[in-house]
Structures are given as structure tokens and as C-alpha cells.
Amino acid sequence: MNSMQSNELITVIVPTYNVEQYIDQCLTSILEQTYKNLEIIVIDDCSNDNTYEKITKFQNIDSRIKIFRNPVNKGVSYSRNIGLDNMNGAYVCFVDSDDIIDKHQIEYLHRSIKANICKIAYIGGVSFCDNNVPKDLQDEFEYEFMELDKFFGKFILNKVSCAVTRYLYIVDIIKKTNIFFREGTFEDYKFNFDYINFLFSIGVNKIGYCKNKTYFYRKHPESITAKGTNYSLINVIDVYKQTLNMLSNKKYKKLYKLAMYSSASNFVYELYDTTMNKHVSIDKKLINIVLNYYRDNISAYPYLTFRFTIKQKLVFFRNYLIYHYIKNKLK
């Protein structure tokens, strides 16, 4: 163990629901972490397969595992909040029950926080399919100091992941500010937004940015995703409005314009994904709210600005076509 590490307890929160085919790999990857002082809180969301039975077997093997079980199916946000209510660590991180983490992930996140003397750390990740399960990368620890407002710019423009599974948080900050997960889409974004916004409010402007890619996200049809609803789409809009309000400060003037552009594009895609792919009926009034927001803000910044990557430009162009598709369909 690196001398920079201490014996601080780190809580790992794992919400589960009907993942009997994946939970063994997930929990094994957590138990094999090079950072050993862990409290592993597993919340089963009323699974109706063998998930709960498998979790209890792991608990019998390793006393670091604590199990909670929801009386009825409540969703991933509710389950994570149960974990937050019962955590005892100095730090907390999250792992989704169908994913895997490299054995160095928690050590690297902790070292990144300590090396930068900061209040939050971020680490990279990659996706994989069932027939291509990743092996531990055995990378050397790589990190850099990054100003939090610079990182937040990347966060706003989707250049870094908003998934809470990529971060290590200070428990005292979460408890002091009563940050929790809200139901609906963008719950990870909102959690991180509240946390980072608090850090800005107390004058913290740095993040431990770990370059290693240690989080392995499993791609499969049954992965834990929020279902699209009118409420979730409103939630997305509300979150972005709060983001833009925070960025209205002169210090973030350029970022504010970029965020308006990015949010307008994201709204349109979320609308399309909800109505077309998730087959959820959306109120026409809400559709017009999204379309009008796009129309009013899409010209707020030059479309082909150098600040966007080629990939982002292609995404924006796709969403531009979606906007006109939905608009024409409403005629």
C-alpha cells in the first residue's frame, strides 16, 4: 500500500435489482480492491431473481458487506439514498451492480484526493460487452491537478462523465449539505451539480483528476437506466436552468453561452429518446417548451465553434435534424 494512503474508511454503495448474472463479478471486483478498509453497502431493490441470495453468500464470506433490502421496488435513486443514510466512511463512492471496477480504482481515487489536497476526485472509465470482460489494467497511477471550474466546463459540455460511479466524495460535505439523489433522469448530474456548487460556494477550486481508466461500464439491454416520463424531462430542464443560473456570473460568461447551446441540444435529444425509443407519451405543451428553448438558444453561440470536438459537432448536427423532424411532425 502506498505510504500516501491512510486507514480512512471508504464506503462503497451498490444498488441492485435483478442482476443475478452480473452481481458476482461486480462484488468480486470490489472485494479485490487494493484499498482494503472498505464498508460495502448493498441495497437490493426488491429483486425477484436470485440477486439477494447471491449477495447474502458474499456477506457470509466478507464482513465488510452490509445488506439493506427495500420492501418494494423504489428505483436506483431511492436505493442510493438508503446507502447515504447508513454510511460510516470518511469518503463514499458508487458502483452499479452490473459493472466492474479495476482493483486499483478506489486506491487511485483516494490517492488523487490526498495528492491534490482536495474535496473530490474523478477517474476515467470504458464500456465493455458481456463477451469481452476487461482484465485489471495494471496501470501506473496517473493524475493531475485541475482547477474545478475548468473541470466543470468539461462536465457541462459532456467531455467528462457525470456518472457518480466515477467520483470519490467527502462524506462530511454530503451530510452537512444534505445532498441526495432525486428521482427521475439526470439524477447523477444533479447530485454532482449540488456537490460541486457547494465547493464553489466555500472557495474550493480544485479536483483530483485521475487519468487512469478503471471503471468498466457493461453495455447490455437491461442496464439500469431511468425510464422517460414527463416528470423526468421537466427534471432535466430544471437541472439545466439551475446550472445556467450558476454560470450567469461574469466569471463564467463564455461557459454560460456554451452551456446554453449544449443544454438546448440535449433537451431535443432527450425529448426524441423519450417519445421514440422509450415510447412515453409527452404532453404537447412540454414538447413546445423544449422546441422553443432550442430555437431561442441554439444561435447563442457559433455552431461550428472550435470549442467543440468533431464528435460533439456531429452530435449537435444530429440533434439539429431531430429538432426539425419533431417540429415538422407537430404540424
C-alpha positions in Angstrom: 0.0 0.0 0.0 1.3 3.4 -0.9 2.6 5.5 2.0 0.3 8.3 1.0 -2.7 6.1 1.9 -4.1 6.1 5.4 -6.5 3.8 7.1 -9.6 6.0 6.4 -12.8 4.1 5.9 -14.3 4.4 2.5 -18.0 3.5 1.9 -18.9 1.8 -1.4 -22.7 2.0 -2.2 -24.1 -0.7 -4.6 -27.8 -0.6 -5.6 -29.0 -3.9 -7.0 -32.1 -5.1 -8.9 -32.4 -8.4 -10.8 -28.7 -8.7 -11.6 -28.1 -12.3 -10.7 -25.9 -12.9 -13.8 -23.6 -9.9 -13.0 -23.5 -9.4 -9.3 -20.8 -12.0 -8.7 -18.4 -10.1 -11.0 -19.3 -6.8 -9.5 -18.9 -7.6 -5.8 -15.7 -9.7 -6.5 -14.1 -6.7 -8.2 -14.9 -4.5 -5.1 -13.7 -7.1 -2.6 -10.4 -7.4 -4.5 -9.6 -3.7 -4.3 -6.0 -2.8 -3.3 -7.5 -0.4 -0.8 -8.9 -2.7 1.9 -10.6 -0.5 4.5 -14.0 -0.6 2.9 -17.6 -0.6 4.0 -19.7 -2.1 1.2 -23.4 -1.2 1.4 -25.5 -3.3 -0.9 -29.2 -2.2 -1.3 -31.4 -4.7 -3.0 -34.4 -3.1 -4.6 -36.8 -6.0 -4.2 -35.2 -8.3 -6.8 -37.3 -11.2 -7.9 -34.5 -13.4 -9.2 -31.5 -14.8 -7.2 -29.7 -11.5 -6.7 -30.5 -11.3 -2.9 -29.4 -14.8 -2.3 -26.1 -14.2 -4.0 -25.5 -11.1 -2.0 -26.0 -12.9 1.3 -23.5 -15.5 0.2 -20.9 -12.8 -0.3 -21.8 -11.3 3.1 -21.1 -14.6 4.7 -17.6 -14.6 3.1 -16.7 -11.0 3.9 -18.0 -9.0 6.9 -17.3 -5.7 5.1 -20.6 -6.2 3.2 -23.8 -4.7 4.8 -27.1 -5.5 3.1 -30.3 -3.5 3.1 -33.5 -4.5 1.2 -36.3 -2.2 0.1 -39.8 -3.5 0.9 -41.0 -2.6 -2.6 -39.2 -1.6 -5.8 -38.3 2.0 -5.4 -35.6 2.7 -8.0 -31.9 3.4 -8.1 -32.1 6.9 -6.5 -34.0 5.7 -3.5 -31.6 2.8 -3.0 -28.5 5.0 -3.2 -30.1 7.4 -0.6 -30.5 4.4 1.7 -26.8 3.9 1.4 -26.1 7.6 2.1 -28.3 7.4 5.2 -26.3 4.4 6.6 -22.7 5.2 5.5 -19.9 5.4 8.1 -16.9 6.1 5.9 -14.9 9.3 5.6 -15.4 9.0 1.8 -18.0 7.5 -0.4 -18.1 6.1 -3.9 -20.7 4.3 -6.0 -20.6 1.2 -8.2 -23.5 0.0 -10.3 -24.3 -3.7 -9.8 -23.9 -4.7 -13.5 -20.4 -3.0 -13.8 -16.9 -3.9 -12.7 -14.1 -1.8 -11.3 -10.3 -2.3 -11.7 -8.7 -3.4 -8.5 -6.9 -0.1 -8.2 -9.9 2.2 -8.6 -10.6 3.1 -5.0 -6.9 3.4 -4.2 -6.3 5.7 -7.1 -9.3 7.9 -6.3 -8.1 8.2 -2.7 -4.5 8.9 -3.6 -5.8 11.5 -6.1 -7.7 13.4 -3.3 -4.7 13.2 -1.0 -2.1 14.2 -3.6 -4.2 17.3 -4.6 -5.5 18.0 -1.0 -9.0 18.5 -2.5 -12.6 17.6 -1.8 -13.5 15.5 -4.8 -11.7 13.1 -7.2 -12.6 11.9 -10.7 -11.4 8.8 -12.6 -11.8 7.6 -16.2 -13.8 4.6 -17.5 -14.5 2.4 -20.5 -17.5 0.4 -21.7 -17.5 -3.3 -22.5 -19.8 -6.1 -23.7 -20.5 -9.4 -21.9 -18.2 -11.4 -24.2 -15.3 -9.0 -23.6 -14.9 -8.7 -19.9 -11.9 -6.4 -19.1 -8.9 -7.5 -17.1 -7.2 -5.3 -14.5 -5.2 -2.7 -16.4 -2.2 -2.7 -14.0 -1.6 0.9 -15.0 0.7 3.2 -13.0 -1.1 5.8 -11.1 -1.5 8.9 -13.2 -3.2 12.1 -12.0 -3.0 15.8 -12.5 -4.1 19.0 -10.7 -7.1 20.5 -12.3 -9.0 23.7 -11.5 -12.6 22.8 -10.6 -14.1 25.5 -12.8 -12.1 24.1 -15.8 -13.3 20.6 -14.9 -16.9 21.9 -14.5 -16.7 23.3 -18.0 -15.8 19.8 -19.3 -18.7 18.4 -17.1 -21.2 20.9 -18.6 -20.2 20.0 -22.2 -20.2 16.2 -21.6 -16.4 16.0 -22.0 -16.2 14.1 -18.7 -18.8 11.8 -17.3 -21.5 13.0 -14.9 -22.0 9.4 -13.6 -21.4 9.3 -9.8 -19.6 6.0 -10.3 -16.5 7.9 -11.5 -16.1 10.1 -8.4 -15.0 9.9 -4.7 -16.8 12.3 -2.4 -16.2 13.6 1.2 -18.9 12.2 3.4 -19.0 15.2 5.8 -19.9 17.5 2.9 -22.8 15.3 1.8 -24.1 15.1 5.3 -23.6 18.8 6.1 -25.4 20.0 2.9 -27.9 17.2 2.8 -27.1 16.3 -0.8 -29.2 13.3 -2.0 -30.4 11.6 -5.2 -33.6 12.9 -6.8 -35.8 10.6 -8.7 -36.0 10.9 -12.5 -33.4 11.3 -15.2 -30.2 13.2 -14.7 -30.1 12.2 -11.0 -26.3 11.7 -11.2 -25.9 15.1 -12.9 -27.9 16.8 -10.2 -26.0 15.1 -7.4 -22.7 16.2 -8.8 -24.0 19.7 -9.6 -25.1 20.2 -6.0 -21.8 18.9 -4.7 -19.6 21.0 -7.0 -21.8 24.1 -6.5 -21.2 23.8 -2.7 -17.4 23.5 -3.3 -17.5 26.7 -5.3 -19.5 28.4 -2.5 -16.8 27.7 0.0 -14.0 28.8 -2.3 -12.7 25.3 -3.3 -11.4 25.3 -6.9 -9.5 22.1 -7.5 -10.3 18.5 -8.2 -8.2 15.3 -8.1 -8.3 14.3 -11.8 -7.1 10.7 -12.2 -6.1 9.8 -15.8 -6.5 6.1 -15.4 -9.5 4.3 -16.8 -10.6 1.9 -14.1 -14.4 1.9 -14.2 -15.8 -0.7 -16.6 -19.3 0.0 -17.7 -21.2 -3.0 -19.0 -23.3 -2.4 -22.1 -26.5 -4.6 -22.2 -30.2 -4.1 -22.8 -31.2 -4.4 -19.2 -28.7 -2.0 -17.7 -30.0 0.4 -15.0 -31.4 3.4 -16.8 -34.2 5.7 -15.9 -37.5 5.4 -17.8 -38.6 8.5 -19.7 -41.6 10.4 -18.3 -43.0 13.9 -18.5 -41.6 14.4 -15.0 -38.1 13.3 -15.9 -38.0 15.6 -18.9 -39.1 18.5 -16.7 -36.4 17.5 -14.2 -33.7 17.7 -16.9 -34.9 21.2 -17.9 -34.9 22.3 -14.2 -31.4 21.0 -13.6 -30.0 22.9 -16.7 -31.8 26.1 -15.6 -30.1 25.8 -12.2 -26.8 25.2 -14.0 -27.2 28.2 -16.2 -28.2 30.4 -13.2 -24.9 29.5 -11.5 -23.0 30.2 -14.7 -24.6 33.6 -15.2 -21.8 35.0 -13.1 -19.4 37.1 -15.3 -16.6 34.8 -14.5 -18.3 32.0 -16.5 -19.6 34.2 -19.3 -18.1 32.1 -22.1 -19.1 28.8 -20.4 -22.6 30.1 -20.0 -23.0 30.5 -23.7 -21.6 27.1 -24.4 -23.9 25.6 -21.7 -27.0 27.2 -23.3 -26.0 25.7 -26.6 -25.3 22.3 -25.2 -28.4 22.1 -23.0 -30.7 23.1 -25.9 -29.2 20.3 -28.0 -29.5 17.8 -25.1 -33.2 18.7 -24.4 -34.1 18.0 -28.0 -32.4 14.6 -28.0 -33.9 13.7 -24.6 -37.3 14.5 -26.0 -36.7 12.3 -29.0 -35.3 9.5 -26.9 -38.3 9.6 -24.5 -41.0 9.7 -27.2 -39.5 7.5 -29.9 -37.3 5.0 -28.1 -39.0 4.7 -24.7 -42.5 5.1 -26.1 -43.6 7.5 -23.4 -46.4 10.0 -24.2 -45.3 13.6 -23.7 -47.7 16.5 -23.3 -47.7 18.7 -26.4 -47.2 21.8 -24.2 -44.0 20.3 -22.8 -42.8 19.5 -26.3 -43.3 23.1 -27.4 -41.3 24.3 -24.3 -38.4 22.1 -25.4 -38.6 23.2 -29.0 -38.9 26.9 -28.1 -35.9 26.6 -25.8 -33.9 25.1 -28.6 -35.0 27.8 -31.1 -34.1 30.6 -28.7 -30.7 29.4 -27.6 -29.2 27.4 -30.5 -28.0 30.6 -32.1 -26.4 31.8 -28.8 -23.0 30.6 -29.9 -21.4 29.9 -33.4 -22.5 26.5 -34.5 -19.0 25.4 -35.6 -17.1 26.9 -32.8 -13.6 25.4 -32.2 -14.5 24.8 -28.5 -16.4 21.7 -29.6 -14.8 18.5 -30.7 -15.7 16.9 -34.1 -17.7 14.2 -32.2 -19.7 16.9 -30.4 -20.3 18.8 -33.6 -21.7 15.6 -35.1 -24.0 15.1 -32.1 -25.2 18.7 -32.3 -25.9 18.3 -36.0 -27.9 15.1 -35.3 -29.9 16.9 -32.7 -30.5 19.8 -35.2 -32.0 17.3 -37.6 -34.1 15.8 -34.7 -35.4 19.3 -33.9 -36.7 19.8 -37.4 -38.1 16.3 -37.5 -40.1 16.8 -34.3 -41.2 20.3 -35.4 -42.4 19.1 -38.8 -44.2 16.2 -37.2 -46.3 18.5 -35.0 -47.6 20.5 -38.0 
